[in-house]
Amino acid sequence: MILAIPIFGCEISPRFDCAREMMLFRVEGGKIVDQKTLPIIETNLLNRARILSALKVQQIICSGIDDFSVRMLNGMGIRVFPWVSGDAYQALKGFLAGMEPGSNPQGRSS
């Protein structure tokens, strides 16, 4: 599974549409097997979603995100966990431990 977290420094970016970097994690068997930071220059939401889809991202942990983006990402098969804030690694650690990030996951399961 490939999971993305839009970041601002070490924190989850306050807004999905304004994030200039995404951390991408490849997770197998509940463990991170690869990670990289990807600069995101694209500001068009459709193109941003297309980039994530082309990278085979299956889930996104993010903070603020508009309903249009959630629906678009869900339509591309990407599950969105919105309204998560704080340290990106802590959110990922909780996710890998089986805690569902945020209080309101939206979209399809992978």
C-alpha positions in Angstrom: 0.0 0.0 0.0 1.2 3.5 -0.7 0.1 6.2 1.7 0.7 10.0 1.3 0.8 12.7 3.9 0.9 16.4 2.8 3.5 18.1 5.0 4.7 21.5 6.1 8.0 20.9 7.8 7.5 17.8 10.0 3.8 18.5 10.6 0.8 17.5 8.6 0.1 20.5 6.3 -3.0 22.5 7.5 -4.5 22.3 4.0 -4.2 19.6 1.4 -4.5 22.1 -1.5 -1.6 24.3 -0.2 0.9 21.7 0.7 4.2 22.0 -1.3 5.5 18.6 -0.3 4.1 15.1 0.2 5.7 12.3 2.2 5.0 9.0 0.4 5.3 5.7 2.3 5.2 2.2 0.9 3.9 0.0 3.6 4.0 -3.8 3.5 2.9 -6.1 6.4 2.3 -3.1 8.6 5.9 -1.8 8.2 7.4 1.0 6.2 9.6 -0.5 3.5 10.2 2.8 1.5 9.6 6.5 2.0 10.4 9.6 0.1 9.5 13.3 0.1 7.9 14.5 -3.1 7.8 18.3 -4.0 4.3 19.2 -5.3 4.4 22.3 -7.4 1.0 21.6 -9.1 -1.7 23.8 -7.6 -4.6 22.6 -9.8 -6.5 20.1 -7.7 -7.4 17.8 -10.5 -3.8 17.6 -11.6 -2.6 17.1 -8.0 -5.0 14.2 -7.7 -3.9 12.7 -11.0 -0.3 12.9 -9.8 -1.2 11.0 -6.6 -3.2 8.4 -8.6 -0.3 7.9 -11.0 2.0 7.3 -8.1 -0.5 4.6 -7.0 -1.3 6.3 -3.7 -4.1 4.4 -2.0 -4.6 6.4 1.2 -4.0 10.0 2.3 -3.8 11.2 5.9 -4.3 15.0 5.8 -5.7 17.9 7.8 -8.0 20.4 6.1 -9.4 19.4 2.7 -12.4 20.5 0.8 -15.3 18.2 -0.2 -14.6 18.5 -3.9 -11.0 17.2 -3.4 -12.3 14.3 -1.2 -14.8 13.2 -3.8 -12.3 13.5 -6.6 -9.7 11.5 -4.7 -12.3 8.9 -3.7 -13.3 8.6 -7.3 -9.7 7.7 -8.1 -9.8 5.0 -5.5 -7.8 7.0 -2.9 -9.2 6.8 0.7 -9.0 10.1 2.6 -8.5 10.5 6.4 -9.1 14.2 6.9 -8.8 16.6 9.9 -5.7 14.9 11.3 -3.1 17.4 12.7 0.3 17.3 14.3 3.5 15.4 13.6 3.3 13.4 10.4 5.4 10.5 11.8 3.2 10.2 14.9 0.1 10.1 12.7 1.7 7.4 10.6 2.9 5.5 13.7 -0.7 5.5 15.0 -2.1 4.4 11.6 0.4 1.5 11.4 -0.5 0.5 15.0 -4.1 0.0 13.8 -5.6 3.3 15.0 -7.7 5.0 12.3 -6.4 8.5 11.9 -8.8 11.4 12.5 -12.4 11.1 13.7 -14.1 11.1 10.3 -12.6 8.9 7.6 -14.2 9.3 4.2 -14.2 7.3 1.1 -13.6 3.7 0.1 -11.5 1.2 1.8 -8.6 -0.2 -0.2 
